[in-house]
């Protein structure tokens, strides 16, 4: 395993004073994943509220085409798709982190 630079170790100790390095890093990773998940879920909910439908319904019913491929609607589509992908990715990373923690 790689060593953590002294400066980084001090910052980690300041943020997470309890436990060994692995448990500190695990808590920091979990916190960052939660932060990202909240951000992605916020975008998903805001756009669902804006369009009054789920992303799948928005995509499957061709709302972008119905709206004449306007910049706003296309931009919303890509932001929404990225948020949905981000949610799935972060959830997968949470599962991976839980698996790593249980292996210890």
mmCIF file of the C-alpha atoms, coordinates in Angstrom:
data_MODEL
# 
_entry.id   MODEL 
# 
loop_
_atom_site.group_PDB 
_atom_site.id 
_atom_site.type_symbol 
_atom_site.label_atom_id 
_atom_site.label_alt_id 
_atom_site.label_comp_id 
_atom_site.label_asym_id 
_atom_site.label_entity_id 
_atom_site.label_seq_id 
_atom_site.pdbx_PDB_ins_code 
_atom_site.Cartn_x 
_atom_site.Cartn_y 
_atom_site.Cartn_z 
_atom_site.occupancy 
_atom_site.B_iso_or_equiv 
_atom_site.pdbx_formal_charge 
_atom_site.auth_seq_id 
_atom_site.auth_comp_id 
_atom_site.auth_asym_id 
_atom_site.auth_atom_id 
_atom_site.pdbx_PDB_model_num 
ATOM 1   C CA . UNK A 1 1   ? 0.000   0.000  0.000   1.00 0.00 ? 1   UNK A CA 1 
ATOM 2   C CA . UNK A 1 2   ? 1.214   3.521  -0.700  1.00 0.00 ? 2   UNK A CA 1 
ATOM 3   C CA . UNK A 1 3   ? 2.094   5.827  2.152   1.00 0.00 ? 3   UNK A CA 1 
ATOM 4   C CA . UNK A 1 4   ? 0.190   9.050  2.678   1.00 0.00 ? 4   UNK A CA 1 
ATOM 5   C CA . UNK A 1 5   ? 2.263   12.237 2.555   1.00 0.00 ? 5   UNK A CA 1 
ATOM 6   C CA . UNK A 1 6   ? 2.770   13.909 5.943   1.00 0.00 ? 6   UNK A CA 1 
ATOM 7   C CA . UNK A 1 7   ? 0.781   16.994 4.945   1.00 0.00 ? 7   UNK A CA 1 
ATOM 8   C CA . UNK A 1 8   ? -2.122  14.875 3.746   1.00 0.00 ? 8   UNK A CA 1 
ATOM 9   C CA . UNK A 1 9   ? -1.992  12.771 6.907   1.00 0.00 ? 9   UNK A CA 1 
ATOM 10  C CA . UNK A 1 10  ? -2.272  15.935 9.032   1.00 0.00 ? 10  UNK A CA 1 
ATOM 11  C CA . UNK A 1 11  ? -5.305  17.100 7.086   1.00 0.00 ? 11  UNK A CA 1 
ATOM 12  C CA . UNK A 1 12  ? -6.944  13.690 7.336   1.00 0.00 ? 12  UNK A CA 1 
ATOM 13  C CA . UNK A 1 13  ? -6.259  13.647 11.086  1.00 0.00 ? 13  UNK A CA 1 
ATOM 14  C CA . UNK A 1 14  ? -7.850  17.085 11.417  1.00 0.00 ? 14  UNK A CA 1 
ATOM 15  C CA . UNK A 1 15  ? -10.982 16.034 9.516   1.00 0.00 ? 15  UNK A CA 1 
ATOM 16  C CA . UNK A 1 16  ? -11.278 12.557 11.047  1.00 0.00 ? 16  UNK A CA 1 
ATOM 17  C CA . UNK A 1 17  ? -9.446  12.342 14.393  1.00 0.00 ? 17  UNK A CA 1 
ATOM 18  C CA . UNK A 1 18  ? -10.812 8.913  15.442  1.00 0.00 ? 18  UNK A CA 1 
ATOM 19  C CA . UNK A 1 19  ? -9.606  5.518  14.225  1.00 0.00 ? 19  UNK A CA 1 
ATOM 20  C CA . UNK A 1 20  ? -6.879  4.175  11.989  1.00 0.00 ? 20  UNK A CA 1 
ATOM 21  C CA . UNK A 1 21  ? -6.035  5.537  8.546   1.00 0.00 ? 21  UNK A CA 1 
ATOM 22  C CA . UNK A 1 22  ? -8.273  3.046  6.722   1.00 0.00 ? 22  UNK A CA 1 
ATOM 23  C CA . UNK A 1 23  ? -11.332 3.928  8.793   1.00 0.00 ? 23  UNK A CA 1 
ATOM 24  C CA . UNK A 1 24  ? -10.612 7.653  8.427   1.00 0.00 ? 24  UNK A CA 1 
ATOM 25  C CA . UNK A 1 25  ? -10.345 7.363  4.663   1.00 0.00 ? 25  UNK A CA 1 
ATOM 26  C CA . UNK A 1 26  ? -13.481 5.234  4.564   1.00 0.00 ? 26  UNK A CA 1 
ATOM 27  C CA . UNK A 1 27  ? -15.456 7.936  6.407   1.00 0.00 ? 27  UNK A CA 1 
ATOM 28  C CA . UNK A 1 28  ? -14.072 10.666 4.135   1.00 0.00 ? 28  UNK A CA 1 
ATOM 29  C CA . UNK A 1 29  ? -14.968 8.661  1.028   1.00 0.00 ? 29  UNK A CA 1 
ATOM 30  C CA . UNK A 1 30  ? -18.439 7.954  2.379   1.00 0.00 ? 30  UNK A CA 1 
ATOM 31  C CA . UNK A 1 31  ? -18.960 11.646 3.077   1.00 0.00 ? 31  UNK A CA 1 
ATOM 32  C CA . UNK A 1 32  ? -17.870 12.637 -0.428  1.00 0.00 ? 32  UNK A CA 1 
ATOM 33  C CA . UNK A 1 33  ? -20.072 9.980  -2.017  1.00 0.00 ? 33  UNK A CA 1 
ATOM 34  C CA . UNK A 1 34  ? -23.067 11.207 -0.004  1.00 0.00 ? 34  UNK A CA 1 
ATOM 35  C CA . UNK A 1 35  ? -22.358 14.774 -1.102  1.00 0.00 ? 35  UNK A CA 1 
ATOM 36  C CA . UNK A 1 36  ? -22.254 13.765 -4.758  1.00 0.00 ? 36  UNK A CA 1 
ATOM 37  C CA . UNK A 1 37  ? -25.374 11.625 -4.457  1.00 0.00 ? 37  UNK A CA 1 
ATOM 38  C CA . UNK A 1 38  ? -27.319 14.515 -2.924  1.00 0.00 ? 38  UNK A CA 1 
ATOM 39  C CA . UNK A 1 39  ? -26.200 16.817 -5.751  1.00 0.00 ? 39  UNK A CA 1 
ATOM 40  C CA . UNK A 1 40  ? -27.194 14.325 -8.464  1.00 0.00 ? 40  UNK A CA 1 
ATOM 41  C CA . UNK A 1 41  ? -30.525 13.541 -6.803  1.00 0.00 ? 41  UNK A CA 1 
ATOM 42  C CA . UNK A 1 42  ? -31.266 17.263 -6.525  1.00 0.00 ? 42  UNK A CA 1 
ATOM 43  C CA . UNK A 1 43  ? -30.805 17.712 -10.287 1.00 0.00 ? 43  UNK A CA 1 
ATOM 44  C CA . UNK A 1 44  ? -32.974 14.635 -10.953 1.00 0.00 ? 44  UNK A CA 1 
ATOM 45  C CA . UNK A 1 45  ? -35.792 15.927 -8.722  1.00 0.00 ? 45  UNK A CA 1 
ATOM 46  C CA . UNK A 1 46  ? -35.613 19.501 -10.027 1.00 0.00 ? 46  UNK A CA 1 
ATOM 47  C CA . UNK A 1 47  ? -35.877 18.403 -13.645 1.00 0.00 ? 47  UNK A CA 1 
ATOM 48  C CA . UNK A 1 48  ? -38.638 15.892 -12.870 1.00 0.00 ? 48  UNK A CA 1 
ATOM 49  C CA . UNK A 1 49  ? -40.548 18.724 -11.209 1.00 0.00 ? 49  UNK A CA 1 
ATOM 50  C CA . UNK A 1 50  ? -39.841 21.116 -14.110 1.00 0.00 ? 50  UNK A CA 1 
ATOM 51  C CA . UNK A 1 51  ? -41.134 18.696 -16.736 1.00 0.00 ? 51  UNK A CA 1 
ATOM 52  C CA . UNK A 1 52  ? -43.725 16.895 -14.610 1.00 0.00 ? 52  UNK A CA 1 
ATOM 53  C CA . UNK A 1 53  ? -42.387 13.455 -15.518 1.00 0.00 ? 53  UNK A CA 1 
ATOM 54  C CA . UNK A 1 54  ? -39.559 11.019 -14.922 1.00 0.00 ? 54  UNK A CA 1 
ATOM 55  C CA . UNK A 1 55  ? -36.396 11.065 -17.007 1.00 0.00 ? 55  UNK A CA 1 
ATOM 56  C CA . UNK A 1 56  ? -37.366 7.775  -18.673 1.00 0.00 ? 56  UNK A CA 1 
ATOM 57  C CA . UNK A 1 57  ? -40.746 9.226  -19.674 1.00 0.00 ? 57  UNK A CA 1 
ATOM 58  C CA . UNK A 1 58  ? -39.072 12.453 -20.850 1.00 0.00 ? 58  UNK A CA 1 
ATOM 59  C CA . UNK A 1 59  ? -36.603 10.499 -23.009 1.00 0.00 ? 59  UNK A CA 1 
ATOM 60  C CA . UNK A 1 60  ? -39.008 7.834  -24.264 1.00 0.00 ? 60  UNK A CA 1 
ATOM 61  C CA . UNK A 1 61  ? -41.637 10.371 -25.318 1.00 0.00 ? 61  UNK A CA 1 
ATOM 62  C CA . UNK A 1 62  ? -39.168 12.491 -27.267 1.00 0.00 ? 62  UNK A CA 1 
ATOM 63  C CA . UNK A 1 63  ? -39.736 15.717 -25.367 1.00 0.00 ? 63  UNK A CA 1 
ATOM 64  C CA . UNK A 1 64  ? -36.578 17.223 -26.846 1.00 0.00 ? 64  UNK A CA 1 
ATOM 65  C CA . UNK A 1 65  ? -37.954 16.690 -30.356 1.00 0.00 ? 65  UNK A CA 1 
ATOM 66  C CA . UNK A 1 66  ? -41.433 17.884 -29.316 1.00 0.00 ? 66  UNK A CA 1 
ATOM 67  C CA . UNK A 1 67  ? -39.876 21.098 -28.024 1.00 0.00 ? 67  UNK A CA 1 
ATOM 68  C CA . UNK A 1 68  ? -38.086 21.730 -31.319 1.00 0.00 ? 68  UNK A CA 1 
ATOM 69  C CA . UNK A 1 69  ? -34.621 20.822 -30.027 1.00 0.00 ? 69  UNK A CA 1 
ATOM 70  C CA . UNK A 1 70  ? -34.417 24.062 -28.064 1.00 0.00 ? 70  UNK A CA 1 
ATOM 71  C CA . UNK A 1 71  ? -31.130 24.713 -26.321 1.00 0.00 ? 71  UNK A CA 1 
ATOM 72  C CA . UNK A 1 72  ? -32.764 24.707 -22.883 1.00 0.00 ? 72  UNK A CA 1 
ATOM 73  C CA . UNK A 1 73  ? -34.527 21.377 -23.342 1.00 0.00 ? 73  UNK A CA 1 
ATOM 74  C CA . UNK A 1 74  ? -31.499 19.689 -24.879 1.00 0.00 ? 74  UNK A CA 1 
ATOM 75  C CA . UNK A 1 75  ? -29.277 21.053 -22.123 1.00 0.00 ? 75  UNK A CA 1 
ATOM 76  C CA . UNK A 1 76  ? -31.733 19.799 -19.511 1.00 0.00 ? 76  UNK A CA 1 
ATOM 77  C CA . UNK A 1 77  ? -31.755 16.386 -21.179 1.00 0.00 ? 77  UNK A CA 1 
ATOM 78  C CA . UNK A 1 78  ? -27.959 16.071 -20.973 1.00 0.00 ? 78  UNK A CA 1 
ATOM 79  C CA . UNK A 1 79  ? -27.831 17.408 -17.405 1.00 0.00 ? 79  UNK A CA 1 
ATOM 80  C CA . UNK A 1 80  ? -30.570 14.997 -16.402 1.00 0.00 ? 80  UNK A CA 1 
ATOM 81  C CA . UNK A 1 81  ? -28.906 12.037 -18.084 1.00 0.00 ? 81  UNK A CA 1 
ATOM 82  C CA . UNK A 1 82  ? -25.610 12.909 -16.395 1.00 0.00 ? 82  UNK A CA 1 
ATOM 83  C CA . UNK A 1 83  ? -27.357 13.140 -13.018 1.00 0.00 ? 83  UNK A CA 1 
ATOM 84  C CA . UNK A 1 84  ? -29.027 9.767  -13.492 1.00 0.00 ? 84  UNK A CA 1 
ATOM 85  C CA . UNK A 1 85  ? -25.725 8.203  -14.525 1.00 0.00 ? 85  UNK A CA 1 
ATOM 86  C CA . UNK A 1 86  ? -24.057 9.873  -11.545 1.00 0.00 ? 86  UNK A CA 1 
ATOM 87  C CA . UNK A 1 87  ? -26.652 8.414  -9.175  1.00 0.00 ? 87  UNK A CA 1 
ATOM 88  C CA . UNK A 1 88  ? -26.028 4.905  -10.511 1.00 0.00 ? 88  UNK A CA 1 
ATOM 89  C CA . UNK A 1 89  ? -22.248 5.347  -10.415 1.00 0.00 ? 89  UNK A CA 1 
ATOM 90  C CA . UNK A 1 90  ? -22.195 6.691  -6.866  1.00 0.00 ? 90  UNK A CA 1 
ATOM 91  C CA . UNK A 1 91  ? -24.535 3.951  -5.642  1.00 0.00 ? 91  UNK A CA 1 
ATOM 92  C CA . UNK A 1 92  ? -22.172 1.394  -7.173  1.00 0.00 ? 92  UNK A CA 1 
ATOM 93  C CA . UNK A 1 93  ? -19.238 3.053  -5.453  1.00 0.00 ? 93  UNK A CA 1 
ATOM 94  C CA . UNK A 1 94  ? -21.131 2.944  -2.127  1.00 0.00 ? 94  UNK A CA 1 
ATOM 95  C CA . UNK A 1 95  ? -21.633 -0.785 -2.589  1.00 0.00 ? 95  UNK A CA 1 
ATOM 96  C CA . UNK A 1 96  ? -17.965 -1.236 -3.426  1.00 0.00 ? 96  UNK A CA 1 
ATOM 97  C CA . UNK A 1 97  ? -16.934 0.769  -0.362  1.00 0.00 ? 97  UNK A CA 1 
ATOM 98  C CA . UNK A 1 98  ? -19.202 -1.338 1.864   1.00 0.00 ? 98  UNK A CA 1 
ATOM 99  C CA . UNK A 1 99  ? -17.640 -4.481 0.405   1.00 0.00 ? 99  UNK A CA 1 
ATOM 100 C CA . UNK A 1 100 ? -14.145 -3.210 1.066   1.00 0.00 ? 100 UNK A CA 1 
ATOM 101 C CA . UNK A 1 101 ? -15.074 -2.275 4.622   1.00 0.00 ? 101 UNK A CA 1 
ATOM 102 C CA . UNK A 1 102 ? -16.560 -5.706 5.308   1.00 0.00 ? 102 UNK A CA 1 
ATOM 103 C CA . UNK A 1 103 ? -13.404 -7.387 3.974   1.00 0.00 ? 103 UNK A CA 1 
ATOM 104 C CA . UNK A 1 104 ? -11.326 -5.788 6.724   1.00 0.00 ? 104 UNK A CA 1 
# 
